Every structure is written in C-alpha cells, then in structure tokens.
C-alpha cells in the first residue's frame, strides 16, 4: 500500500496529519490546563476546526492518490462537524451559566432584568 | 416549480451528499434525485420559515473570511494554551447588540462564533437582539463588538436581508 504513494503525496499527507493531530492535542491539553469552565470551552474548538480539517485533508490526498480518483466525501464530515458543534457548545455554556447564576458565582445578569448599560447602543 | 421543489437548496445539497457518499453513476443520480425530492416534500410539510438569499455573490467572500479567521485564531488559542492559559487580556463575557433577525442568518453566525477558537456563543435574547459571547483573550470589549458586527454581521445582513 505504501509503495504506490509518491514522495510528494507522502510529505503532504504527513504535514496535514501532524498539523491536524497536533492542534487536536493542543486543544486537549488546553481542556486540562485552562482554569475556568468558560475558558476550557474554547480548547476543544481547535480539534473541531483545523484539527479535524488537517486530518480530513490528509485523508482526501491519501485516498485520492492511492485510488487514482477524487475522494471528497470527507467534506461531509467537515460540514456536519461545523454544523453540530454549536449545539453542544451552547448547551454546555448555557447549562454552566444557569448553574453559576443560581449559585450566584458569576456576575452576568440575565437579559430579562434591567438592561445593562453596555448593551444599550 | 415551487410545488415540486419547495426548497431547491436543500434538494441540491441532499443530491450532492448522496453522490459524495455513493459515488457518481447514473443509477445513483436517479436514486439521489428521488431521495432529494421526497425529503423536500417532508420538509414542506414541516413548513419552516424559508430563508431568502438576496446576494449570492457575497457567500464565497464570507466563507473565505471565516476560514482565514478560524486559522488565525487557532494559532492564537494554541499560543495561549501552550503559555499556560495567559493571553494579553483576561477571559470574559461581551454583550453584542445585533441587528440581524433572520433565523437562518443567526444560525450561521452561531456556527461562525462557536467554530472560531477563542469565542463562544453563550446566549441570545430574541426580544432585544442582544447576544452574549465568551472571549478567551479579552483586551477590549469594543474590539470584539466591532469584530463581530463589521466582519460577519454586515456581510450576513447583505446576504439575507
């Protein structure tokens, strides 16, 4: 399988694989190292954007070269990840905000209360 | 035309998806068209608000802008994580007054903001159109308000309204 992969393709595939998995790893490290919940919520987005993107580009190049036809269905993975990420993120962020508000931890009044000055524009 | 194809974009994307998954052949084009038409009928039965696209020509510009911004903020957030969680600023919430009301446009804005590392969509109040986001590296609130409003909202307003 490796024999029919030319050097330029192998280099490109390796570059994108390392880029993608490296970013995902940094995102995972961030999820451990960052301090508050709201900060940690940002870390996995590295994995869902160019982390996934790099690995998918590598996969497209590898299979397009070895099968000698254009393989593009990885685009669908990227599209579905992009469309579904906000659902999880919003759910988590709003759950955290609800908890923090009911415990009185964060100072972020809801929109139902008197409008904040900075929001009146 | 509208009766047969109530949602042309949806039908087209379903057909493209079918062909990407199954490979392009005459048989799969026919099958894909059948699936796309059947799904359009189902969607019509649900009667969602139909998004109206006013300026198609702006879409590629928005896509390129977002992809470049995501690449840039990937690097920025990776830097912050590797330095142990400290950027130039602090993490905090920003409230952004939005003029955008179209539901599809708001959904796209949510995808953009959530997909960009360093910003997260927290909550949106439909009555006043205020959006609260969380920013990882907050130096100045006005910078982020301008960023979202000028870069994305103005383009989305041109496309949808």
Interface residues (C-beta under 8 A of the other chain):
Chain A: X23 X26 X27 X29 X30 X33 X34 X35 X36 X38 X39 X41 X42 X43 X45 X46 X48 X49 X50 X72 X73 X75 X76 X82 X83 X85 X86 X89 X90 X93 X94 X97 X108 X111 X115 X116 X118 X119 X120 X121
Chain B: X17 X20 X21 X70 X71 X74 X77 X78 X80 X81 X82 X84 X85 X91 X93 X95 X97 X110 X111 X113 X114 X115 X116 X117 X118 X119 X120 X121 X122 X123 X125 X127 X128 X130 X132 X134 X136 X141
